[in-house]
């Protein structure tokens, strides 16, 4: 299926990841789903408008980023699928 159509299945999810790159990466779970640069940039614009870092996709909390020389949708580990702190309506996900 065309990834541009597929990306419409991603719904913004009010959550933020840690600012520390290494802490955030520890929260991710492979396999990642490869996306094009065009799709990545589209999704990134949606995140920047809200200040969120995550989407809900196929029943999981996911984020997007650079991976393996390209761009990807990256699911969070099961441990982080449930948030542990809510601040002003945004879930703060912590490692």
C-alpha positions in Angstrom: 0.0 0.0 0.0 1.2 3.5 -0.8 2.9 5.0 2.3 1.2 8.4 1.7 -2.2 6.7 2.0 -0.9 4.6 4.9 0.3 7.6 6.9 -3.4 8.8 7.1 -3.9 6.0 9.6 -1.6 7.7 12.1 -3.5 9.7 14.6 -1.7 12.3 16.8 -1.2 11.1 20.3 -0.7 13.6 23.1 2.7 12.3 24.4 6.2 13.5 24.6 9.4 11.5 24.8 12.5 12.4 26.9 14.7 15.2 25.5 17.8 12.9 25.9 18.3 11.0 22.7 19.7 7.9 24.3 16.9 7.7 26.8 14.3 8.1 24.0 15.9 5.4 21.8 15.9 2.9 24.7 12.1 3.2 24.6 11.8 2.1 21.0 11.1 -1.4 19.8 12.0 -2.9 16.4 11.0 -3.7 13.8 10.6 -0.2 12.4 8.4 0.6 9.4 10.3 2.4 6.6 8.7 5.6 5.3 9.8 8.0 2.6 11.4 11.4 3.3 8.2 13.0 2.0 6.0 11.1 4.4 8.5 11.8 7.3 8.4 15.5 6.6 4.6 15.5 6.4 4.3 13.7 9.8 7.0 15.9 11.4 5.0 19.0 10.4 2.0 17.6 12.2 4.0 16.9 15.3 5.6 20.3 15.3 2.2 22.0 15.2 1.1 20.3 18.4 4.4 19.8 20.4 3.7 16.1 20.6 6.2 13.4 19.7 3.9 10.5 19.1 1.1 9.0 17.0 -1.3 6.1 17.5 -0.8 3.6 14.7 -2.1 0.1 14.4 -3.0 0.1 18.1 0.4 1.2 19.3 2.1 4.4 20.4 4.8 5.2 17.8 7.1 8.0 16.9 9.0 8.9 13.8 12.7 9.5 13.1 15.9 8.7 11.2 16.9 5.1 11.3 19.1 2.8 9.4 20.0 5.4 6.8 16.4 6.5 6.2 13.2 7.4 7.9 10.9 5.2 9.9 7.8 4.8 12.1 9.1 3.4 15.4 6.9 1.8 18.0 7.5 2.2 21.7 8.2 -0.8 23.8 5.2 -2.4 25.4 6.4 -1.1 28.8 5.9 2.5 27.5 2.5 2.0 25.8 0.9 3.1 29.1 2.0 6.5 30.3 2.9 7.1 33.9 2.5 10.9 34.2 0.0 13.3 32.7 0.8 17.0 32.7 -1.6 19.6 31.2 -3.3 16.8 29.1 0.0 15.6 27.6 1.4 12.2 28.6 5.0 12.4 29.7 6.7 9.2 28.8 9.8 8.4 30.8 12.4 5.6 30.5 
